[in-house]
Structures are given as structure tokens and as C-alpha cells.
Amino acid sequence: HQRMVDSLNKGDKVVTNGGIFGTIVKVGDDRITLEVASKVQINIERQQVSRMDIKSGVNKDEKEDDSKEKKLQKRNKER
């Protein structure tokens, strides 16, 4: 758990110990700011993050890889 908490970054989708789902918009030493709805942000202690929300979608790296792959496939079709 501590390793996951230490590696939290802006843009990560997480679930808190209280069951709140949100996207990290700011990371501090002891606290993070989560966006839990459009223009609704809350501050919580980092240790209150229970887990990453992997059900809400793929992580940023996978999205970038998919985007690059789709662009390459499109170029190949145009040739």
C-alpha cells in the first residue's frame, strides 16, 4: 500500500478508504486534491487512498500507446 501511495501522480484515478472515486488534480507531501465531480474538488490525506480505480479506464501510458498505434494504422491504410 505504501508503495502505491508514494507513487500517486496527477491524473491518476483513485478510490479512497471511504469509497469516494476521484481523479488526482494536485499532489502534496501529505495531502492530495481529488476532483470528484465537474469543478468539485476535495483535499484528503495521501494515506486515505485505498486503491487505483482501474475499472474506470486504462492508465495514461496505455492511452498514449493506443493513440500512437491508431495513428500508425491510419497512415498505413492511406498508403
N, C-alpha and C positions, 0 to 999 in steps of 0.2 A: 504494500500500500504506500509506504513512504517513497519508494522509487517513482511511482506513478504521480504522487502529489508533487514531488520535486521537478518532474518533467512537464508540468502543465504549461501550456502556451496560449497566447491569444488565438482565438478561433476554434479552440477545442470545444467539443460538445460534451457536457458532463451531467452527472446526476449527483445531487447532494445526499447526505445521510437522511435528510428529511423528505426526500423524494421529489425535490424540485429539479426540473430539467432546464438547462440553460446553455448559452454559449459564452465563453470567456471573452470579455472585451478589454480587460486590464488585469495585469498580474503584478502583485506586490510581494514583498518578502513574506508577510504573514497572512495577507488577505488577497482575494481576487474579486473582481466585479463581474457579475453574470448578467447577461441580457436574457430575461425570462419571457418577454413578450416585446412586441414592437415598441421601442422607446421606453421600456420598463427595465431598470437595472437595479440589482441588489448587491450589497457587499457581504461577503462571507469569509470566514477563516478558511485558509487553504486545506486544513485538516478535515473540514466538513465535506470535502468532495469524496463521494463514495466510490464512483467509478466513471469511466468514459462511457458516453452514450453511443455505442457502436450500432444500435438499431436505427438511429436517425439518418444514417448515411455512411458513406465511405470517408476515410480521412483525406486531408488536403493533398498528400502526396499521390494517393491513388487517383484523385480527380485530375491532377495535373498530368499524370501518366496517360489517363484515358483521353484527355484533351489532345495531347501530342499525337497519340496513336490515331485518333479520328482525323486529325489534320493530314497526317501522312497517308491514310487510306483515301482521303478525298483527293489528294494530289495524284496518287497512283491511278485513280479512276479517270481523272481528267486527261491523262496521257494516252 
